[in-house]
Amino acid sequence: MTAVEQRFREFKMPDVGEGLTEAEILKWFVAPGDTVTDGQVVCEVETAKAAVELPIPFDGVVHELRFDEGTTVDVGTPIISVDTDPGAGEAAPQAAPAAGEAVAEAPAAAPESEEKEGRQANLVGYGAAPASTKRRPRKPLPSAQRSALTPSAAAPAPQAPAPAPAPARPEAAPELNGSGRPARPLAKPPVRKLAKDLGIDLETVTPSGADGIITREDVHAAAEAVQAARETPVAAPATAAQGRERRVPVKGVRKATAQAMVNSAFTAPHVTEFVTVDVTRTMKLVSELKQDPELAGLRVNPLLLVAKALLVAIRRNPDINATWDEGNQEIVYKDYVNLGIAAATPRGLIVPNIKDADAKTLPELASALGELVGTAREGRTSPAEMSGGTITITNVGVFGIDAGTPIINPGESAILAFGAVKLQPWVHKGEVKPRQVTTLALSFDHRLVDGELGSKVLADVAAVLERPKRLITWA
């Protein structure tokens, strides 16, 4: 490693979750020229699970921010360059080529040849390969001279095989199609991935990079052209939908949630059961608990008692707290309950969970529930807080919804939907009276939870909410 390489250090996008492959840069907290210290937060990124602040692991002065806010970056890609010895002089490292741009000094060769020479292995995201500084003295001849080379003239290049007499170009040159362009479009791996994600055929993209290499800007331009063509109305009045539609990219938490729900819905055979229950006594208990000094300052609401009722039902029917291991063809029964609470946030639906909820007292559960909801609303939920859940509650009642068929959170076996509590006519002690009533819906994975087990769990939750004294007698 050269002295310059030791002086200018790069901070790479870390894997802040469990096997995540990319993250979006939401906000930079530093700019070129700012001094940073070990452990200082330099940016906020959004992964498929949460928004996370990234601290830098060394001291120095910010030399370059490699990406703008709003850019999605692969894990392992350098995102910021720091001068760790700013007093050493004005020397600076060679700037990495911008995303999708070619290195001008690199010899023109087909992508297949580049991969064989190890160039692809040296690229991480959009940075330049470390070995590129050693290859800079090799300057390619102008294209006119390259095409006129004879076998004897090309001989001094030790790495190039002697060309056959017939071809006018070296064997490493890309094969051309009828239009004079390479038969296989030239583009770096990140650019190819971008094109694939956007649904763009590289054959249709006009390259602007050196030696006919397609850049990220070329792909974006092609995507914008396709999008514009799609949005152009055909024989429609001038006052069509122009200016009355909004398009928002699906990414981050919302993208991950959508994919997880699709996978769950089409992998686990869902069965949903419903029960309507009189919760008048539970609502009265909630009012009393709000006045209890032991719960002063804590979040006390009907959801707290629904959570406690579900934990009691799990204790009575522990086999509901399990997961299906497809790879090993096993059912994994869990002797702990990490209770997930579905939370709607500006970034989309997330499901953080309360670790070991079954071991908590009611005040401890109330404290954990309040902290979970507050953290989610502020967008500070960490990936760890959303991992390892075993069963989930979704409170659709806060939106005035009576019931629904919730989709099981991936890796779990069941989810309980808690509907709105409404005053309704109800037969109580032989007379029709106004009572506070709600509907519960339990969706479960029918691979490991049969109808009997699912029904028992739902019936137990309803029984506790109807007569909350069972929280004591069944505990």
C-alpha positions as CSV (number, residue, x, y, z in Angstrom):
1,M,0.0,0.0,0.0
2,T,1.4,3.4,-1.0
3,A,1.7,6.3,1.4
4,V,-1.1,8.1,-0.3
5,E,-3.4,5.0,0.0
6,Q,-2.5,4.8,3.7
7,R,-3.3,8.5,4.2
8,F,-6.6,8.6,2.3
9,R,-8.9,6.0,3.8
10,E,-12.3,5.0,2.5
11,F,-15.3,4.2,4.6
12,K,-17.4,1.5,2.9
13,M,-21.2,0.9,3.2
14,P,-21.5,-1.7,6.0
15,D,-24.1,-4.4,6.4
16,V,-26.1,-2.8,9.1
17,G,-28.7,-5.6,9.2
18,E,-28.7,-9.3,8.7
19,G,-27.3,-10.0,5.2
20,L,-28.7,-6.8,3.6
21,T,-27.2,-6.1,0.2
22,E,-27.8,-2.3,-0.2
23,A,-28.9,0.9,1.6
24,E,-30.1,4.3,0.5
25,I,-28.2,7.4,1.7
26,L,-30.9,9.6,3.3
27,K,-28.8,12.4,4.6
28,W,-25.1,13.5,4.9
29,F,-24.1,15.1,8.2
30,V,-20.7,16.2,6.9
31,A,-19.2,17.8,3.8
32,P,-15.8,17.9,2.1
33,G,-13.4,19.8,4.4
34,D,-15.1,18.8,7.6
35,T,-13.1,17.3,10.4
36,V,-14.4,13.9,11.6
37,T,-13.5,11.8,14.6
38,D,-13.7,8.1,15.4
39,G,-17.3,7.2,16.2
40,Q,-18.8,10.4,14.7
41,V,-22.1,9.9,12.7
42,V,-21.5,11.0,9.2
43,C,-24.7,9.9,7.5
44,E,-28.1,8.3,7.8
45,V,-29.0,5.4,5.6
46,E,-32.2,3.5,5.0
47,T,-32.0,-0.2,4.6
48,A,-34.8,-2.7,3.8
49,K,-35.5,-2.8,7.6
50,A,-34.9,0.7,9.1
51,A,-33.2,4.0,9.0
52,V,-29.7,3.8,10.6
53,E,-27.0,6.3,11.5
54,L,-23.5,5.3,10.4
55,P,-20.5,6.3,12.5
56,I,-17.1,6.5,10.9
57,P,-14.3,4.3,12.4
58,F,-11.3,6.7,12.1
59,D,-10.2,10.4,12.4
60,G,-9.5,12.8,9.6
61,V,-10.8,15.4,7.2
62,V,-13.5,14.6,4.7
63,H,-11.9,14.5,1.3
64,E,-14.9,13.4,-0.9
65,L,-18.5,12.2,-0.6
66,R,-18.8,9.5,-3.2
67,F,-22.6,9.6,-3.5
68,D,-25.4,12.1,-3.3
69,E,-28.4,11.9,-1.0
70,G,-31.1,9.6,-2.3
71,T,-28.6,7.2,-3.9
72,T,-28.9,3.5,-3.3
73,V,-25.5,2.0,-2.7
74,D,-24.4,-1.7,-2.5
75,V,-22.9,-3.0,0.7
76,G,-19.1,-2.9,0.5
77,T,-19.0,0.2,-1.7
78,P,-16.8,3.1,-0.6
79,I,-19.1,6.0,0.2
80,I,-16.7,8.6,1.8
81,S,-13.0,9.3,1.5
82,V,-11.1,10.8,4.5
83,D,-7.7,12.4,4.7
84,T,-6.2,10.9,7.9
85,D,-3.1,13.1,7.7
86,P,-4.3,16.5,6.4
87,G,-1.0,18.2,7.4
88,A,1.1,16.0,5.1
89,G,0.7,18.2,2.0
90,E,-1.6,18.7,-1.0
91,A,-1.2,15.2,-2.5
92,A,-4.5,13.5,-3.2
93,P,-5.4,10.1,-4.4
94,Q,-6.6,9.6,-7.9
95,A,-10.4,10.1,-7.8
96,A,-12.4,7.0,-8.4
97,P,-14.4,7.1,-11.7
98,A,-17.9,8.3,-11.4
99,A,-20.6,5.6,-11.3
100,G,-20.7,3.9,-14.7
101,E,-17.8,5.9,-16.3
102,A,-14.8,4.2,-17.9
103,V,-11.2,4.5,-16.8
104,A,-9.6,6.3,-19.7
105,E,-6.2,4.7,-19.4
106,A,-7.6,1.2,-19.3
107,P,-7.0,-0.7,-22.6
108,A,-10.1,-1.3,-24.7
109,A,-11.1,-4.9,-24.4
110,A,-14.2,-7.0,-24.4
111,P,-16.0,-7.5,-21.0
112,E,-15.1,-11.2,-21.1
113,S,-11.4,-10.3,-21.3
114,E,-11.8,-7.8,-18.4
115,E,-13.3,-10.5,-16.2
116,K,-10.6,-12.9,-17.0
117,E,-8.0,-10.3,-16.1
118,G,-9.6,-9.9,-12.6
119,R,-10.9,-6.4,-13.1
120,Q,-14.4,-7.3,-12.1
121,A,-13.2,-8.8,-8.9
122,N,-11.4,-5.6,-8.0
123,L,-14.5,-3.5,-8.4
124,V,-16.8,-3.0,-5.4
125,G,-19.8,-0.9,-6.3
126,Y,-18.6,2.1,-8.2
127,G,-15.0,2.7,-7.0
128,A,-11.8,2.2,-9.0
129,A,-9.8,-1.0,-8.6
130,P,-6.9,-0.5,-6.2
131,A,-4.6,-1.9,-8.9
132,S,-5.5,0.8,-11.3
133,T,-2.8,3.1,-10.0
134,K,-0.2,0.5,-11.1
135,R,-1.7,0.3,-14.6
136,R,-1.7,4.0,-15.3
137,P,1.7,4.1,-17.1
138,R,0.2,1.9,-19.8
139,K,-1.3,4.3,-22.3
140,P,-3.2,2.9,-25.3
141,L,-2.4,3.8,-28.8
142,P,-4.9,5.8,-30.8
143,S,-7.6,3.7,-32.3
144,A,-6.3,4.4,-35.8
145,Q,-2.8,3.0,-34.9
146,R,-4.3,0.0,-33.1
147,S,-6.3,-1.0,-36.2
148,A,-3.2,-0.7,-38.4
149,L,-1.0,-2.8,-36.2
150,T,0.8,-5.8,-37.9
151,P,1.8,-8.9,-36.0
152,S,5.4,-7.6,-35.8
153,A,4.3,-4.2,-34.5
154,A,2.1,-5.7,-31.9
155,A,4.8,-8.0,-30.6
156,P,6.4,-5.7,-28.0
157,A,3.2,-6.0,-25.9
158,P,4.1,-9.1,-23.8
159,Q,0.5,-9.7,-22.6
160,A,-1.2,-9.6,-26.0
161,P,-1.2,-12.7,-28.2
162,A,0.1,-12.4,-31.8
163,P,-2.9,-11.7,-34.0
164,A,-3.7,-13.8,-37.0
165,P,-2.9,-12.2,-40.3
166,A,-6.5,-11.9,-41.4
167,P,-8.1,-9.8,-38.6
168,A,-7.3,-6.1,-38.7
169,R,-7.9,-5.8,-34.9
170,P,-6.4,-7.7,-31.9
171,E,-8.3,-10.8,-30.8
172,A,-9.3,-9.1,-27.6
173,A,-11.3,-6.5,-29.4
174,P,-15.1,-7.0,-29.0
175,E,-17.1,-8.6,-31.8
176,L,-19.2,-6.0,-33.7
177,N,-22.7,-6.4,-34.8
178,G,-24.2,-5.1,-38.1
179,S,-24.5,-1.5,-36.7
180,G,-20.8,-1.3,-35.8
181,R,-21.5,-1.6,-32.1
182,P,-20.1,-4.4,-29.9
183,A,-22.2,-7.5,-30.1
184,R,-22.4,-7.5,-26.2
185,P,-22.9,-4.0,-24.8
186,L,-19.9,-2.7,-22.7
187,A,-21.0,-1.9,-19.2
188,K,-19.6,-2.4,-15.7
189,P,-21.4,-4.8,-13.4
190,P,-23.1,-2.1,-11.3
191,V,-24.4,-0.5,-14.5
192,R,-25.7,-3.9,-15.7
193,K,-27.5,-4.4,-12.3
194,L,-29.0,-0.9,-12.6
195,A,-30.3,-1.7,-16.1
196,K,-31.7,-5.0,-14.9
197,D,-33.5,-3.3,-12.0
198,L,-35.0,-0.7,-14.3
199,G,-36.0,-3.2,-16.9
200,I,-33.7,-1.6,-19.6
201,D,-32.2,-3.7,-22.4
202,L,-28.6,-2.6,-22.7
203,E,-28.8,-3.4,-26.5
204,T,-31.1,-0.4,-26.8
205,V,-28.9,2.1,-24.8
206,T,-26.7,4.6,-26.6
207,P,-23.3,4.6,-24.8
208,S,-21.5,7.9,-24.0
209,G,-18.5,6.6,-22.1
210,A,-15.0,6.1,-23.4
211,D,-14.6,3.2,-25.9
212,G,-18.3,2.8,-26.1
213,I,-18.9,1.9,-22.5
214,I,-22.5,2.4,-21.2
215,T,-22.7,4.6,-18.1
216,R,-25.3,4.9,-15.3
217,E,-26.4,8.2,-16.9
218,D,-27.0,6.4,-20.2
219,V,-29.2,3.8,-18.4
220,H,-31.2,6.5,-16.5
221,A,-31.7,8.4,-19.8
222,A,-33.0,5.3,-21.5
223,A,-35.3,4.6,-18.5
224,E,-36.7,8.2,-18.6
225,A,-37.3,7.9,-22.3
226,V,-39.2,4.7,-21.8
227,Q,-41.2,6.2,-18.9
228,A,-42.0,9.3,-21.0
229,A,-43.3,7.1,-23.8
230,R,-45.5,5.2,-21.4
231,E,-47.0,8.3,-19.9
232,T,-47.6,10.0,-23.3
233,P,-51.4,9.7,-23.9
234,V,-52.4,8.2,-27.2
235,A,-55.2,10.2,-28.9
236,A,-56.2,11.6,-25.5
237,P,-57.4,15.1,-24.7
238,A,-54.7,17.6,-23.7
239,T,-56.3,17.8,-20.2
240,A,-55.8,14.0,-19.5
241,A,-54.0,13.0,-16.3
242,Q,-51.1,15.5,-16.7
243,G,-50.0,16.9,-13.4
244,R,-52.6,14.8,-11.5
245,E,-50.5,11.7,-10.8
246,R,-47.5,11.1,-8.6
247,R,-44.9,8.4,-9.0
248,V,-42.8,7.3,-6.0
249,P,-40.0,4.7,-6.3
250,V,-40.6,1.6,-4.2
251,K,-37.5,1.1,-2.1
252,G,-36.3,0.8,1.4
253,V,-38.7,-0.4,4.1
254,R,-41.7,-0.3,1.8
255,K,-40.0,-2.4,-0.9
256,A,-38.9,-5.0,1.7
257,T,-42.3,-5.2,3.3
258,A,-44.0,-5.7,-0.1
259,Q,-41.6,-8.5,-1.0
260,A,-42.0,-10.2,2.5
261,M,-45.8,-10.0,2.3
262,V,-45.8,-11.6,-1.2
263,N,-43.5,-14.3,-0.1
264,S,-45.5,-15.0,3.0
265,A,-48.9,-15.0,1.3
266,F,-47.8,-17.4,-1.4
267,T,-45.6,-19.7,0.8
268,A,-47.5,-20.2,4.0
269,P,-51.1,-21.6,3.6
270,H,-53.1,-19.0,5.5
271,V,-56.2,-19.8,7.5
272,T,-58.0,-17.0,9.3
273,E,-60.6,-17.4,12.1
274,F,-62.8,-14.7,13.6
275,V,-64.5,-14.2,17.0
276,T,-66.6,-11.3,18.2
277,V,-66.3,-10.6,22.0
278,D,-67.8,-8.4,24.7
279,V,-64.8,-6.5,26.1
280,T,-66.7,-4.2,28.4
281,R,-64.9,-5.5,31.5
282,T,-61.5,-5.1,29.8
283,M,-62.2,-1.5,28.9
284,K,-63.3,-0.8,32.5
285,L,-60.0,-2.4,33.7
286,V,-58.0,-0.2,31.3
287,S,-59.6,2.9,32.9
288,E,-58.7,1.6,36.4
289,L,-55.1,0.8,35.5
290,K,-54.6,4.3,34.2
291,Q,-55.1,5.5,37.8
292,D,-52.8,2.8,39.3
293,P,-49.6,4.4,40.7
294,E,-47.7,1.3,39.6
295,L,-48.4,2.2,36.0
296,A,-48.1,6.0,36.3
297,G,-46.5,7.5,33.2
298,L,-46.7,4.2,31.2
299,R,-48.7,3.5,28.1
300,V,-51.9,1.9,29.3
301,N,-54.5,1.1,26.6
302,P,-56.6,-1.8,25.3
303,L,-53.7,-3.0,23.1
304,L,-51.7,-3.7,26.3
305,L,-54.3,-6.1,27.7
306,V,-54.8,-7.7,24.2
307,A,-51.0,-8.4,24.3
308,K,-51.2,-9.8,27.8
309,A,-54.2,-12.0,26.8
310,L,-52.3,-13.4,23.8
311,L,-49.3,-14.2,26.0
312,V,-51.6,-16.1,28.4
313,A,-53.1,-18.0,25.4
314,I,-49.6,-18.9,24.2
315,R,-48.7,-20.2,27.7
316,R,-51.7,-22.4,27.5
317,N,-51.1,-23.4,23.9
318,P,-47.3,-23.2,23.4
319,D,-47.2,-25.0,20.0
320,I,-48.6,-21.9,18.4
321,N,-45.3,-20.2,19.1
322,A,-43.3,-21.9,16.3
323,T,-41.9,-21.5,12.8
324,W,-41.6,-23.7,9.7
325,D,-38.0,-24.4,8.6
326,E,-38.4,-25.2,4.9
327,G,-34.7,-26.0,4.4
328,N,-34.5,-28.6,7.1
329,Q,-38.1,-29.7,6.9
330,E,-38.6,-29.1,10.6
331,I,-41.0,-27.3,12.9
332,V,-39.0,-25.1,15.4
333,Y,-40.9,-24.7,18.7
334,K,-39.7,-21.7,20.7
335,D,-39.7,-21.5,24.5
336,Y,-39.7,-17.7,24.4
337,V,-42.0,-15.1,23.0
338,N,-40.7,-12.1,21.0
339,L,-44.0,-10.3,20.6
340,G,-44.2,-8.3,17.3
341,I,-46.3,-5.1,17.1
342,A,-47.1,-4.0,13.6
343,A,-46.5,-0.2,13.4
344,A,-47.4,2.2,10.6
345,T,-44.6,4.7,10.0
346,P,-43.9,7.4,7.3
347,R,-41.5,4.9,5.7
348,G,-44.0,2.1,5.6
349,L,-45.1,-0.8,7.8
350,I,-42.6,-2.2,10.2
351,V,-42.9,-5.0,12.9
352,P,-40.5,-4.4,15.8
353,N,-40.8,-6.9,18.6
354,I,-40.6,-7.0,22.4
355,K,-38.0,-9.5,23.4
356,D,-39.0,-12.1,25.9
357,A,-42.4,-10.5,26.3
358,D,-43.7,-13.6,28.1
359,A,-41.3,-13.0,31.0
360,K,-42.4,-9.4,31.6
361,T,-44.8,-8.1,34.3
362,L,-47.7,-5.9,33.2
363,P,-45.8,-2.6,34.0
364,E,-42.7,-3.9,32.2
365,L,-44.8,-4.9,29.2
366,A,-46.5,-1.4,29.2
367,S,-43.1,0.3,29.3
368,A,-41.7,-1.9,26.5
369,L,-44.8,-1.3,24.4
370,G,-44.6,2.5,24.8
371,E,-40.9,2.6,23.9
372,L,-41.5,0.4,20.9
373,V,-44.2,2.6,19.5
374,G,-42.4,5.8,20.2
375,T,-39.2,4.6,18.6
376,A,-41.1,3.4,15.5
377,R,-42.8,6.7,15.0
378,E,-39.5,8.6,15.2
379,G,-38.0,6.3,12.6
380,R,-35.3,5.1,15.1
381,T,-36.1,1.4,15.1
382,S,-33.0,-0.7,14.6
383,P,-32.8,-3.8,12.5
384,A,-32.1,-5.9,15.6
385,E,-35.5,-4.7,17.1
386,M,-37.2,-6.1,14.0
387,S,-35.5,-9.5,13.9
388,G,-36.4,-12.7,15.7
389,G,-40.1,-12.1,16.2
390,T,-42.2,-15.2,17.0
391,I,-45.8,-13.9,16.9
392,T,-47.4,-10.6,16.0
393,I,-50.4,-8.3,16.9
394,T,-51.7,-5.8,14.4
395,N,-54.1,-3.2,15.8
396,V,-56.4,-2.3,12.9
397,G,-58.9,-0.9,15.3
398,V,-57.0,2.4,15.6
399,F,-58.1,3.0,12.0
400,G,-61.8,2.3,12.8
401,I,-61.6,-1.1,11.1
402,D,-63.7,-4.0,12.6
403,A,-61.7,-6.9,11.3
404,G,-59.4,-8.2,8.5
405,T,-57.4,-11.1,7.3
406,P,-53.8,-10.2,8.3
407,I,-50.8,-11.8,6.5
408,I,-48.4,-13.6,8.7
409,N,-45.0,-11.9,9.3
410,P,-42.3,-14.0,7.6
411,G,-40.7,-16.5,10.0
412,E,-43.7,-16.7,12.3
413,S,-46.7,-19.0,12.5
414,A,-49.6,-16.6,13.5
415,I,-50.7,-13.0,13.7
416,L,-53.6,-11.6,15.7
417,A,-55.7,-8.6,14.4
418,F,-57.4,-6.5,17.0
419,G,-60.4,-4.6,15.6
420,A,-62.2,-1.4,16.7
421,V,-64.0,-1.4,20.0
422,K,-67.6,-0.2,19.5
423,L,-70.7,0.2,21.6
424,Q,-73.2,-2.3,20.3
425,P,-76.4,-4.1,21.4
426,W,-75.4,-7.3,23.1
427,V,-77.2,-10.0,25.0
428,H,-75.8,-9.8,28.6
429,K,-77.4,-11.8,31.4
430,G,-80.4,-12.5,29.4
431,E,-81.1,-8.9,28.3
432,V,-80.1,-6.8,25.3
433,K,-77.8,-4.1,26.6
434,P,-75.3,-1.7,25.0
435,R,-71.9,-3.3,25.5
436,Q,-68.4,-2.6,24.2
437,V,-67.6,-5.2,21.5
438,T,-64.7,-6.0,19.3
439,T,-63.7,-8.6,16.7
440,L,-60.5,-10.6,16.8
441,A,-59.0,-12.3,13.7
442,L,-56.2,-14.9,13.9
443,S,-54.3,-15.9,10.8
444,F,-52.1,-18.9,11.2
445,D,-49.8,-21.1,9.0
446,H,-51.8,-24.3,8.4
447,R,-48.6,-26.3,7.8
448,L,-47.9,-26.4,11.5
449,V,-51.0,-25.0,13.1
450,D,-54.2,-27.1,12.6
451,G,-57.7,-25.8,13.1
452,E,-58.0,-27.1,16.7
453,L,-54.8,-25.3,17.9
454,G,-55.7,-22.1,16.1
455,S,-59.2,-22.1,17.5
456,K,-58.0,-22.8,21.0
457,V,-55.6,-19.8,21.0
458,L,-58.2,-17.5,19.6
459,A,-60.9,-18.7,22.1
460,D,-58.5,-18.2,25.0
461,V,-57.6,-14.6,23.9
462,A,-61.3,-13.8,23.7
463,A,-62.1,-15.5,27.0
464,V,-59.4,-13.4,28.8
465,L,-60.7,-10.1,27.2
466,E,-64.3,-11.0,28.2
467,R,-63.3,-11.7,31.8
468,P,-59.9,-10.1,32.4
469,K,-59.8,-11.7,35.9
470,R,-58.5,-14.8,34.0
471,L,-55.2,-12.9,33.7
472,I,-54.8,-13.9,37.3
473,T,-56.4,-17.3,37.4
474,W,-54.8,-18.6,34.2
475,A,-51.4,-17.0,34.7
